[in-house]
Every structure is written in structure tokens, then in C-alpha cells.
Amino acid sequence: MVLDLPRGFRSYVGNLGVKDDTDDLAVVAADARCSASGTFTKSSFAGPSVSLSRQHLALGTARAVVVISKNANVATGVSGIADAHEVVTAVADAIGCPVEEVLIASTGVIGRRYPIDVMRPGLASIPWPLPSTDAALVAQAIMTTDTISKLARAAVGDATIVGVAKGVGMIEPDMATLIALFFTDAELDPATLDTAFRKVIDRTFNCVSVDTDTSTSDTAIILASGVAGPIDVAAFEEALFDVALSLTKQVARDGEGAEKLIEVHVAGGADRQQAKRVAKAIVNSPLVKTAVHGADPNWGRVAMAIGKATTVDEVDQTSVVIRFGSREVYPVALDDSDLAVLAEYMAGDEVRIEVSLGAGDAEATVWGCDLTAGYVRINADYTS
């Protein structure tokens, strides 16, 4: 599959020696400095890539982003910070821009420095102009344990938005996902782009969870080249949401060892924070995840998750309604034939759980995946 980057962007992927036999470097650069925004992990163990990109985005502009995959370069001390600076400087030298205009993201094993001596020849040979416009190659180069590359596109007026993402484990973002990159040729000033981007991230990537673990390296970045000219901001935000939602679902569906996508919609919340908290409690519950995996319509596990996420002052259990798909399972009584129908529904590759709390008008939707033996195997062997 070939998916071109929006106008004004070019890319390069290659192998620096971080991975043995696949691309581990991705660089995407704009023809000129452009509007930019980013959101990053709130982890206190954030790596140098996160710290450096935060600093470089202070003015809301950037020229390029570089991704190193298979090595997070986290908890590597002063040497790790120096290594991140060296990567950014090499990219800036290659494309001929100030170092402050290059953003960086890293993903992979924590606690190991980049093999910087091995990487230097590849960094020094980054070509300019960058030779490709294929976003699919970028999506493939940033993969770690992903089973598929993740990308999406939307048109808005004369402009396009293209997004790529990676992530299958250590995913319960507190801002974004492990790595998500968005590129558009729409013309937006930095403040407008930042506002739209943060609103979309909050409704999409901040609502996905695979395993309740927040990465040290979460990074979501958007660059806008402006080549297509001004665009209606509301229409742009809607199109950006469509791209981000597609990537969110792709991340959830590709969770490590996952076989099913779980979508949880909670309505009737006192406020959105409560609705989202309850939805996350449901999608994160190992008992709910394993019930979905086994196609077991055990709605009691959903009730349990609601109960642990709220207090008796917040939610009256007699006002709660639980549905699997469109079929109510609580408070109605179910017989064996009802359970058989529900089990058939839950045997599908996508399961939706709906809850009404009866406490207000707020709602939230989150996405996750089932819990399988494959998840245990993948993570038991991750560094060995």
C-alpha cells in the first residue's frame, strides 16, 4: 500500500543498526518551517526524546520529526540525553535547519542507550532532499512489536491529513499513544493548530487502553505545512478526529496478543470525567477482558468494574443499565436462550459494552482489547 504524505513533506527510512534486519529510522521533513503541536507522556520517567521535543515545540513551529524504533533511550542518564541530542543534530545538519526545528520520538526497550557508535554512519548518510513521500514506509519503520502498520488519511477542502501510529503494549495514554505522527498541508497558525490537536487527542488517543500501563515515551506530534492554504477550522478538526479515531482503533485492535476490539460507551454520567473513569475501569478490567476473550456474557464483571470506579454517593445501582451490543443484560433477567444469543454476539471480533449510569447527561467512549495467553507470552519474552 502506498499512501502519499500531504504536500510540502518528504520522508526517509533506513536501518541504523538498532534493529537487526528491518528499518529503525524514520525522518519526515517539511520543505520549510511550519506550524506544529505535540502532546507527551506525563510519566515522571519520561525519556530524553520527550524532554527534547517539548523544548523544541515551545514556539509552536518545527521543520522535521525523527523516530528511532526498538530503543526507547529511557533511564539512560546523561549519556542518553547526549545521544538524543546527537540524533537531532544529525537530522538538522542533513536537512539544513536549526537543531531546535527537529523533533524526536523513540520507542522500544527501556533502560538501554542507543547503540550510538553503530548508528553514526547511518545518521551521517541521511540524504537531502529526502527521497520519498510514502507515509506507509514511515508507518512500517516505527513499528516494534506491532503486527501491522497503522495509518489513516482524510481530506478536508483542498487539504489532506495523514496519520501514522505505532503501539500495541504499555498503552494507557495520559496524553496520546506511544507514537502518533500527523501531517497536513492545511494552513493553520500554531495556536489554532494546538487547540484543535489537543481537543482531538483527548477524545481519541486519551481514550485507548491495552494494558493500563502508561509508556515513558508517549508522543503525538502534528506538523502543518500550509501548502494547501487556509481551511475551515471546524472542518479540519472533524477530519483530524476521523484520522485519529481510526488510528486509535487500530492500536486497540492490535494490542499485544489481542483477538478482539472492545468498545465501551458510558452515558448518563454526572460529568465527562466520571463517564470516562467508569469506561476505563470496564475496558481495563482483566475479568472483563477475559470474559470478552472467552465470549462469556458475564455482565456481573461489568457491574463490578462500575462499582469499583464509583462511590455509593455517585451512582445508584438501581438506576444503572448495562448492555452488550444493543441487548440489555441488567437489570433485566436473562434466561439460557438469552445468554446463548449474547455468547454468539461476543464471539465476534468486535464487542461493544454500553452502560447508562443514570447520574446525568455526560458520556464517554473508550477502546481496548481482550486479554489472551498471547499477551503473556509476548511480554514474558520481550527482552530475552
Sine and cosine of phi, psi and omega as CSV:
sin_phi,cos_phi,sin_psi,cos_psi,sin_omega,cos_omega
0.00,0.00,0.75,-0.66,0.06,-1.00
-0.92,-0.39,0.81,-0.59,0.05,-1.00
-0.74,-0.67,0.93,-0.37,-0.07,-1.00
-0.95,0.31,0.60,-0.80,0.17,-0.98
-0.91,0.41,0.41,-0.91,0.09,-1.00
-0.86,0.50,0.30,-0.96,0.00,-1.00
-0.86,0.51,0.62,-0.78,0.00,-1.00
0.99,-0.11,-0.01,1.00,-0.02,-1.00
-0.81,-0.59,0.56,-0.83,0.13,-0.99
-0.68,-0.74,0.29,-0.96,-0.12,-0.99
-0.64,-0.77,0.28,-0.96,0.10,-1.00
-0.54,-0.84,0.71,-0.70,0.11,-0.99
-0.80,-0.60,0.47,-0.88,-0.01,-1.00
-0.20,-0.98,0.00,-1.00,0.02,-1.00
-0.93,-0.36,0.84,-0.55,0.01,-1.00
-0.98,-0.18,-0.09,1.00,-0.04,-1.00
0.98,-0.18,0.05,1.00,0.09,-1.00
-0.95,0.31,-0.71,0.70,0.14,-0.99
-0.99,-0.13,0.42,-0.91,-0.06,-1.00
-0.95,0.30,-0.71,0.70,-0.21,-0.98
-0.65,-0.76,0.20,0.98,0.04,-1.00
-0.74,-0.67,0.25,-0.97,-0.01,-1.00
-0.89,0.46,0.68,-0.73,0.02,-1.00
-0.77,-0.63,0.08,1.00,0.01,-1.00
-0.82,-0.58,0.74,-0.68,0.13,-0.99
-0.70,-0.71,0.76,-0.65,0.06,-1.00
-0.80,-0.60,0.78,-0.62,0.13,-0.99
-0.83,-0.56,0.79,-0.62,-0.05,-1.00
-0.75,-0.66,0.56,-0.83,0.10,-1.00
-1.00,0.01,0.37,-0.93,0.02,-1.00
-0.92,0.39,-0.42,0.91,0.02,-1.00
-0.51,-0.86,0.23,-0.97,0.03,-1.00
-0.85,0.53,0.64,-0.77,-0.09,-1.00
-0.64,-0.77,0.18,-0.98,0.07,-1.00
-0.90,0.44,0.56,-0.83,-0.05,-1.00
-0.48,-0.88,0.44,-0.90,0.09,-1.00
-0.52,-0.85,0.37,-0.93,0.03,-1.00
-0.40,-0.92,0.49,-0.87,0.15,-0.99
-0.80,-0.60,0.54,-0.84,-0.17,-0.99
-0.66,-0.75,0.28,-0.96,0.01,-1.00
-0.83,0.56,0.52,-0.85,0.10,-0.99
-0.99,-0.11,0.11,0.99,0.01,-1.00
-0.86,0.51,0.67,-0.74,0.07,-1.00
-0.96,0.29,-0.16,0.99,0.04,-1.00
-0.97,-0.25,0.46,0.89,0.00,-1.00
-0.85,0.53,0.57,-0.82,-0.06,-1.00
-1.00,0.06,0.11,-0.99,0.01,-1.00
-0.85,0.52,-0.54,0.84,0.00,-1.00
-0.88,0.47,-0.67,0.74,0.02,-1.00
-0.91,0.42,-0.74,0.67,-0.02,-1.00
-0.88,0.48,-0.68,0.74,-0.04,-1.00
-0.92,0.39,-0.70,0.72,-0.01,-1.00
-0.92,0.40,-0.61,0.79,0.09,-1.00
-0.84,0.55,-0.72,0.70,0.00,-1.00
-0.89,0.46,-0.69,0.72,-0.09,-1.00
-0.95,0.30,-0.30,0.95,0.01,-1.00
-1.00,-0.05,0.13,0.99,-0.08,-1.00
-0.85,0.53,-0.54,0.84,-0.03,-1.00
-1.00,-0.09,-0.03,1.00,0.05,-1.00
0.97,0.23,0.35,0.94,0.04,-1.00
-0.70,-0.71,0.36,-0.93,0.04,-1.00
-0.28,-0.96,0.19,-0.98,0.02,-1.00
-0.88,-0.47,-0.53,0.85,-0.13,-0.99
-0.43,-0.90,0.31,-0.95,0.13,-0.99
-0.71,-0.70,0.67,-0.74,0.03,-1.00
-0.85,-0.52,0.67,-0.74,0.01,-1.00
-0.84,-0.54,0.76,-0.65,0.14,-0.99
-0.95,-0.32,0.85,-0.52,-0.02,-1.00
-0.95,-0.32,0.47,-0.88,0.02,-1.00
1.00,0.02,-0.07,1.00,0.06,-1.00
-0.55,-0.84,0.89,-0.45,-0.05,-1.00
-0.98,0.18,-0.34,0.94,-0.05,-1.00
0.79,0.61,0.74,0.67,0.01,-1.00
-0.92,-0.39,0.57,-0.82,0.00,-1.00
0.86,0.51,0.69,0.73,-0.03,-1.00
-0.89,-0.45,0.18,0.98,0.14,-0.99
0.93,0.37,-0.39,-0.92,-0.05,-1.00
-0.89,0.46,-0.60,0.80,0.01,-1.00
-0.89,0.45,-0.65,0.76,0.02,-1.00
-0.90,0.44,-0.62,0.78,0.06,-1.00
-0.89,0.45,-0.70,0.72,0.02,-1.00
-0.89,0.46,-0.63,0.78,0.01,-1.00
-0.90,0.45,-0.68,0.73,0.02,-1.00
-0.89,0.46,-0.67,0.74,0.05,-1.00
-0.88,0.48,-0.62,0.78,-0.01,-1.00
-0.91,0.41,-0.64,0.77,0.03,-1.00
-0.90,0.44,-0.74,0.67,-0.02,-1.00
-0.89,0.46,-0.66,0.75,0.00,-1.00
-0.90,0.43,-0.64,0.77,0.02,-1.00
-0.89,0.45,-0.66,0.75,0.02,-1.00
-0.93,0.38,-0.68,0.73,0.03,-1.00
-0.87,0.49,-0.67,0.74,0.03,-1.00
-0.89,0.45,-0.63,0.78,-0.04,-1.00
-0.91,0.42,-0.66,0.75,-0.08,-1.00
-0.99,-0.12,-0.12,0.99,0.09,-1.00
0.97,0.23,0.75,0.66,0.01,-1.00
-0.69,-0.72,0.26,-0.96,0.07,-1.00
-0.88,0.48,0.52,-0.85,0.01,-1.00
-0.84,0.54,-0.57,0.82,-0.05,-1.00
-0.92,0.40,-0.19,0.98,-0.01,-1.00
-0.99,-0.11,0.11,0.99,0.01,-1.00
-0.93,-0.36,0.79,-0.61,0.06,-1.00
-0.98,-0.20,0.40,-0.92,-0.06,-1.00
-0.66,-0.75,0.59,-0.81,0.12,-0.99
-0.70,-0.71,0.55,-0.83,0.00,-1.00
-0.68,-0.73,0.54,-0.84,-0.01,-1.00
-0.51,-0.86,0.61,-0.79,0.01,-1.00
0.61,-0.79,-0.51,-0.86,-0.07,-1.00
-0.91,0.40,0.68,-0.73,0.03,-1.00
-1.00,-0.01,0.60,-0.80,0.12,-0.99
1.00,-0.05,0.13,0.99,0.03,-1.00
-0.84,-0.55,0.74,-0.67,0.08,-1.00
-0.92,0.40,0.41,-0.91,0.23,-0.97
-0.83,0.56,0.58,-0.82,0.19,-0.98
-0.98,0.21,0.94,0.34,-0.24,-0.97
-0.88,0.47,-0.57,0.82,0.04,-1.00
-0.89,0.46,-0.62,0.78,0.03,-1.00
-0.95,0.32,-0.53,0.85,-0.09,-1.00
-0.98,0.21,-0.43,0.90,-0.16,-0.99
-0.83,0.55,-0.72,0.70,-0.01,-1.00
-0.86,0.51,-0.66,0.75,0.01,-1.00
-0.92,0.39,-0.64,0.77,0.04,-1.00
-0.90,0.43,-0.62,0.78,-0.01,-1.00
-0.94,0.33,-0.30,0.95,-0.06,-1.00
-0.97,-0.25,0.25,0.97,0.08,-1.00
-0.88,0.48,0.84,-0.55,-0.09,-1.00
-0.99,0.16,0.45,-0.89,0.15,-0.99
-0.68,-0.73,0.77,-0.64,0.04,1.00
-0.93,0.36,0.44,-0.90,0.04,-1.00
-0.87,0.50,0.65,-0.76,-0.25,-0.97
-0.99,0.10,-0.17,0.99,-0.18,-0.98
-0.76,-0.65,0.31,-0.95,0.17,-0.99
-0.81,-0.59,0.27,0.96,-0.11,-0.99
-1.00,0.04,0.95,-0.30,0.01,-1.00
-0.93,0.38,-0.46,0.89,-0.01,-1.00
-0.89,0.46,-0.59,0.81,0.04,-1.00
-0.92,0.40,-0.59,0.81,0.06,-1.00
-0.90,0.43,-0.71,0.71,0.00,-1.00
-0.87,0.50,-0.61,0.80,0.01,-1.00
-0.95,0.31,-0.61,0.79,-0.08,-1.00
-0.94,0.35,-0.42,0.91,-0.05,-1.00
-1.00,-0.03,0.03,1.00,-0.01,-1.00
-0.94,0.34,0.52,-0.85,0.19,-0.98
-0.87,-0.49,-1.00,-0.06,0.05,-1.00
-1.00,-0.03,0.16,0.99,0.07,-1.00
-0.84,0.54,0.60,-0.80,0.08,-1.00
-1.00,-0.04,-0.36,0.93,0.05,-1.00
-0.66,-0.75,0.45,-0.89,0.13,-0.99
-0.98,0.20,0.42,-0.91,-0.13,-0.99
-0.81,-0.59,0.87,-0.50,0.02,-1.00
-0.46,-0.89,0.40,-0.92,-0.03,-1.00
-0.43,-0.90,0.38,-0.93,-0.05,-1.00
-0.58,-0.81,0.52,-0.85,0.12,-0.99
-0.54,-0.84,0.50,-0.87,0.07,-1.00
-0.96,-0.26,0.57,-0.82,0.07,-1.00
-0.56,-0.83,0.95,-0.31,-0.12,-0.99
0.88,0.48,-0.76,-0.65,0.05,-1.00
-1.00,0.04,0.03,1.00,-0.08,-1.00
-0.97,-0.26,0.31,-0.95,0.10,-0.99
-0.79,-0.61,0.39,-0.92,0.10,-0.99
-0.79,-0.61,0.78,-0.63,0.06,-1.00
-0.83,-0.56,0.74,-0.68,0.03,-1.00
-0.80,-0.60,0.58,-0.81,0.12,-0.99
-0.77,-0.64,0.47,-0.88,-0.01,-1.00
-0.50,-0.87,0.35,-0.94,0.18,-0.98
-0.67,-0.74,0.48,-0.88,0.03,-1.00
0.47,-0.88,0.79,-0.62,0.06,-1.00
-0.62,-0.79,-0.33,0.94,-0.02,-1.00
-0.58,-0.82,0.22,-0.97,-0.12,-0.99
0.81,0.59,0.79,0.62,-0.11,-0.99
-0.79,-0.61,0.98,-0.19,0.46,-0.89
-0.57,-0.82,1.00,0.10,-0.13,-0.99
-0.87,0.49,0.54,-0.84,0.14,-0.99
-0.92,-0.39,0.31,0.95,0.04,-1.00
-0.21,-0.98,-0.62,0.79,-0.14,-0.99
-0.36,-0.93,-0.61,-0.79,0.14,-0.99
-0.82,-0.57,-0.14,-0.99,-0.04,-1.00
-0.82,0.57,-0.87,0.50,0.14,-0.99
-0.61,-0.79,0.81,-0.59,0.11,-0.99
-0.67,-0.74,0.81,-0.59,-0.03,-1.00
-0.85,-0.52,0.75,-0.66,0.01,-1.00
-0.83,-0.55,0.64,-0.77,0.01,-1.00
-0.72,-0.70,0.68,-0.73,0.02,-1.00
-0.59,-0.81,0.49,-0.87,0.10,-1.00
-0.99,-0.15,0.16,0.99,0.10,-0.99
-0.93,0.38,0.52,-0.86,0.03,-1.00
-0.99,-0.13,0.93,-0.38,0.06,-1.00
-0.66,-0.75,0.62,-0.78,0.06,-1.00
-0.95,0.30,0.36,-0.93,-0.09,-1.00
-0.82,0.57,-0.65,0.76,-0.05,-1.00
-0.92,0.38,-0.67,0.74,0.01,-1.00
-0.91,0.40,-0.68,0.73,0.03,-1.00
-0.88,0.47,-0.69,0.72,-0.04,-1.00
-0.89,0.46,-0.68,0.73,0.00,-1.00
-0.89,0.45,-0.74,0.68,-0.01,-1.00
-0.90,0.44,-0.67,0.74,-0.05,-1.00
-0.90,0.44,-0.72,0.70,-0.02,-1.00
-0.91,0.42,-0.60,0.80,0.05,-1.00
-0.90,0.44,-0.68,0.74,-0.01,-1.00
-0.93,0.37,-0.70,0.72,0.00,-1.00
-0.86,0.51,-0.63,0.77,-0.02,-1.00
-0.90,0.44,-0.51,0.86,-0.05,-1.00
-1.00,-0.03,-0.13,0.99,-0.07,-1.00
-0.82,-0.58,-0.99,0.14,-0.08,-1.00
-0.90,0.44,-0.48,0.87,0.06,-1.00
-0.97,0.26,0.01,1.00,0.00,-1.00
-0.89,-0.46,0.38,0.93,0.03,-1.00
-0.88,-0.47,0.62,-0.79,0.06,-1.00
-0.51,-0.86,0.77,-0.64,0.09,-1.00
-0.98,-0.19,-0.70,0.71,-0.16,-0.99
-0.60,-0.80,0.22,0.97,0.02,-1.00
0.95,0.32,0.08,1.00,-0.05,-1.00
-0.98,-0.20,0.86,-0.51,0.00,-1.00
-0.99,0.10,0.81,-0.59,-0.03,-1.00
-0.93,0.36,0.45,-0.89,0.12,-0.99
-0.98,0.20,-0.14,0.99,-0.20,-0.98
-0.82,-0.57,0.19,0.98,-0.05,-1.00
-0.77,0.64,0.79,-0.61,-0.03,-1.00
-0.55,-0.84,0.80,-0.60,0.15,-0.99
-0.77,-0.64,0.81,-0.59,-0.12,-0.99
-0.74,-0.68,0.61,-0.80,0.14,-0.99
-0.76,-0.65,0.69,-0.72,0.08,-1.00
-0.85,-0.53,0.68,-0.73,0.00,-1.00
-0.84,-0.55,0.93,-0.36,-0.08,-1.00
-0.96,0.27,-0.46,0.89,0.01,-1.00
0.99,0.15,0.03,1.00,-0.09,-1.00
-0.89,0.46,-0.53,0.85,-0.04,-1.00
-0.99,0.16,-0.11,0.99,0.01,-1.00
1.00,0.03,-0.03,-1.00,-0.05,-1.00
-0.88,0.47,0.43,-0.90,-0.05,-1.00
-0.62,-0.78,0.47,-0.88,0.09,-1.00
-0.89,0.46,0.82,-0.57,-0.12,-0.99
-0.91,0.40,-0.66,0.75,0.00,-1.00
-0.90,0.44,-0.66,0.75,0.03,-1.00
-0.92,0.40,-0.61,0.79,0.04,-1.00
-0.89,0.45,-0.72,0.70,-0.02,-1.00
-0.88,0.48,-0.63,0.78,0.02,-1.00
-0.90,0.43,-0.68,0.73,0.01,-1.00
-0.92,0.39,-0.64,0.77,0.04,-1.00
-0.89,0.45,-0.62,0.78,0.06,-1.00
-0.87,0.49,-0.68,0.73,-0.01,-1.00
-0.87,0.49,-0.68,0.74,0.02,-1.00
-0.91,0.41,-0.73,0.69,-0.03,-1.00
-0.91,0.41,-0.61,0.79,0.02,-1.00
-0.91,0.41,-0.66,0.75,0.05,-1.00
-0.86,0.50,-0.71,0.70,0.01,-1.00
-0.92,0.39,-0.62,0.79,0.04,-1.00
-0.85,0.53,-0.74,0.68,-0.01,-1.00
-0.92,0.38,-0.58,0.81,0.04,-1.00
-0.90,0.43,-0.63,0.77,0.04,-1.00
-0.90,0.43,-0.72,0.69,-0.03,-1.00
-0.90,0.44,-0.67,0.74,-0.04,-1.00
-0.92,0.39,-0.46,0.89,-0.04,-1.00
-0.99,-0.14,0.30,0.95,0.05,-1.00
-0.79,0.61,0.54,-0.84,-0.11,-0.99
-0.81,0.58,0.88,-0.47,-0.01,-1.00
0.98,0.21,0.02,1.00,-0.13,-0.99
-0.93,0.37,0.54,-0.84,0.10,-0.99
-0.84,-0.54,-0.27,0.96,-0.05,-1.00
-0.65,-0.76,0.56,-0.83,0.14,-0.99
-1.00,-0.02,0.74,-0.67,0.08,-1.00
-0.93,-0.36,0.80,-0.60,0.10,-0.99
-0.90,-0.45,0.81,-0.59,0.00,-1.00
-0.88,-0.47,0.84,-0.55,0.04,-1.00
-0.90,-0.44,0.84,-0.54,0.04,-1.00
-0.91,-0.41,0.84,-0.54,0.06,-1.00
-0.90,-0.44,0.12,-0.99,0.05,-1.00
0.95,0.32,0.41,0.91,0.02,-1.00
-0.99,0.16,0.44,-0.90,0.06,-1.00
-0.91,0.41,-0.55,0.83,0.11,-0.99
-0.42,-0.91,0.14,-0.99,-0.07,-1.00
-0.91,0.41,-0.55,0.84,0.00,-1.00
-0.88,0.47,-0.67,0.74,0.03,-1.00
-0.91,0.41,-0.70,0.72,-0.01,-1.00
-0.87,0.49,-0.68,0.74,0.00,-1.00
-0.93,0.36,-0.64,0.77,0.02,-1.00
-0.87,0.50,-0.69,0.73,0.00,-1.00
-0.93,0.36,-0.67,0.74,0.01,-1.00
-0.88,0.48,-0.67,0.74,0.03,-1.00
-0.91,0.42,-0.63,0.78,0.02,-1.00
-0.88,0.48,-0.60,0.80,0.01,-1.00
-0.94,0.33,-0.78,0.63,-0.09,-1.00
-0.93,0.36,-0.40,0.92,0.00,-1.00
-1.00,0.01,-0.21,0.98,-0.07,-1.00
-0.92,0.40,0.85,-0.53,0.07,-1.00
-0.85,0.52,-0.54,0.84,0.00,-1.00
-0.95,0.32,-0.62,0.79,0.09,-1.00
-0.92,0.39,-0.69,0.72,-0.02,-1.00
-0.87,0.50,-0.69,0.73,-0.02,-1.00
-0.96,0.29,-0.53,0.85,0.08,-1.00
-0.90,0.44,-0.67,0.74,0.05,-1.00
-0.90,0.44,-0.68,0.73,0.01,-1.00
-0.86,0.52,-0.65,0.76,-0.03,-1.00
-1.00,0.01,0.12,0.99,-0.01,-1.00
0.82,0.57,0.63,0.78,-0.01,-1.00
-0.98,-0.20,0.93,-0.38,-0.05,-1.00
-0.97,0.24,0.83,0.56,-0.06,-1.00
-1.00,0.05,0.99,0.14,-0.06,-1.00
-0.92,0.38,-0.31,0.95,0.04,-1.00
-0.86,0.51,-0.50,0.87,0.03,-1.00
-0.94,0.35,-0.54,0.84,0.09,-1.00
-0.93,0.38,-0.69,0.72,0.04,-1.00
-0.86,0.51,-0.65,0.76,0.05,-1.00
-0.86,0.52,-0.72,0.69,-0.04,-1.00
-0.90,0.43,-0.63,0.78,0.07,-1.00
-0.87,0.49,-0.71,0.70,-0.05,-1.00
-0.89,0.45,-0.63,0.78,-0.04,-1.00
-0.97,0.24,-0.31,0.95,-0.04,-1.00
-1.00,-0.09,-0.06,1.00,-0.04,-1.00
-0.67,-0.74,0.20,-0.98,0.08,-1.00
-0.94,-0.34,0.22,-0.98,0.01,-1.00
-0.91,0.41,-0.38,0.92,0.05,-1.00
-0.97,0.24,-0.38,0.92,-0.02,-1.00
-1.00,0.04,-0.68,0.73,-0.17,-0.99
-0.74,-0.67,0.76,-0.65,0.11,-0.99
-1.00,-0.10,0.91,-0.42,-0.10,-0.99
-0.87,0.50,-0.41,0.91,0.01,-1.00
-0.96,0.28,-0.22,0.98,0.01,-1.00
-0.99,-0.15,-0.09,1.00,-0.07,-1.00
-0.99,0.14,0.62,-0.78,0.12,-0.99
-0.82,-0.58,0.72,-0.70,0.02,-1.00
-0.86,-0.51,0.71,-0.71,0.05,-1.00
-0.76,-0.65,0.59,-0.81,0.24,-0.97
-0.96,-0.27,0.90,-0.44,-0.18,-0.98
0.91,0.41,-0.76,-0.65,0.04,-1.00
-0.99,-0.17,0.06,1.00,-0.11,-0.99
-0.99,-0.12,0.84,-0.55,0.00,-1.00
-0.95,0.32,0.72,-0.70,0.01,-1.00
-0.87,-0.49,-0.28,0.96,0.07,-1.00
-0.49,-0.87,0.74,-0.67,0.25,0.97
-1.00,-0.10,0.20,0.98,0.00,-1.00
-0.93,0.37,0.43,-0.90,0.07,-1.00
-1.00,0.06,0.67,-0.75,-0.03,-1.00
-0.92,-0.39,0.64,-0.77,0.11,-0.99
-0.96,-0.26,-0.05,-1.00,-0.08,-1.00
-0.89,0.46,-0.58,0.81,0.00,-1.00
-0.93,0.37,-0.60,0.80,0.08,-1.00
-0.88,0.48,-0.71,0.70,-0.02,-1.00
-0.90,0.44,-0.56,0.83,0.02,-1.00
-0.92,0.39,-0.66,0.75,0.05,-1.00
-0.90,0.44,-0.68,0.74,0.01,-1.00
-0.91,0.42,-0.65,0.76,0.02,-1.00
-0.88,0.47,-0.60,0.80,0.04,-1.00
-0.90,0.43,-0.67,0.75,0.05,-1.00
-0.89,0.47,-0.70,0.71,-0.06,-1.00
-0.95,0.31,-0.20,0.98,0.07,-1.00
-0.97,0.24,-0.18,0.98,0.01,-1.00
-0.95,0.30,0.10,-0.99,-0.07,-1.00
-1.00,0.02,0.04,1.00,0.07,-1.00
-0.60,-0.80,0.82,-0.57,-0.05,-1.00
-0.83,-0.55,0.79,-0.61,0.03,-1.00
-0.94,-0.34,0.77,-0.64,0.06,-1.00
-0.91,-0.41,0.81,-0.59,-0.01,-1.00
-0.90,-0.43,0.68,-0.73,0.01,-1.00
-0.72,-0.69,0.69,-0.72,0.20,-0.98
-0.91,-0.42,0.84,-0.55,-0.06,-1.00
-1.00,0.08,-0.35,0.94,-0.01,-1.00
0.92,0.38,0.45,0.89,-0.06,-1.00
-0.91,-0.42,-0.08,1.00,-0.04,-1.00
0.17,-0.98,-0.43,-0.90,-0.08,-1.00
-0.90,-0.43,0.02,1.00,-0.08,-1.00
-0.99,0.17,0.42,-0.91,0.01,-1.00
-0.55,-0.84,0.30,-0.95,0.03,-1.00
-0.37,-0.93,0.52,-0.85,0.05,-1.00
-0.81,-0.58,0.70,-0.71,0.04,-1.00
-0.75,-0.66,0.28,-0.96,-0.05,-1.00
-0.74,-0.67,0.56,-0.83,0.05,-1.00
-0.37,-0.93,-0.39,-0.92,-0.05,-1.00
-0.53,-0.85,0.19,-0.98,0.03,-1.00
-0.96,0.26,0.21,-0.98,0.00,-1.00
-0.93,-0.36,0.86,-0.51,-0.10,-0.99
-0.84,-0.55,0.20,-0.98,0.10,-0.99
-0.89,0.45,-0.47,0.88,0.03,-1.00
-0.88,0.48,-0.58,0.82,0.03,-1.00
-0.88,0.48,-0.69,0.72,0.00,-1.00
-0.89,0.45,-0.70,0.72,-0.02,-1.00
-0.89,0.46,-0.71,0.70,-0.03,-1.00
-0.87,0.50,-0.73,0.69,-0.10,-0.99
-0.99,0.15,-0.38,0.92,0.09,-1.00
-0.94,0.35,-0.45,0.89,-0.07,-1.00
-0.94,-0.33,0.21,0.98,-0.23,-0.97
-0.84,0.54,-0.71,0.71,-0.06,-1.00
-0.96,-0.27,0.05,1.00,-0.08,-1.00
-0.97,-0.24,0.00,0.00,0.00,0.00
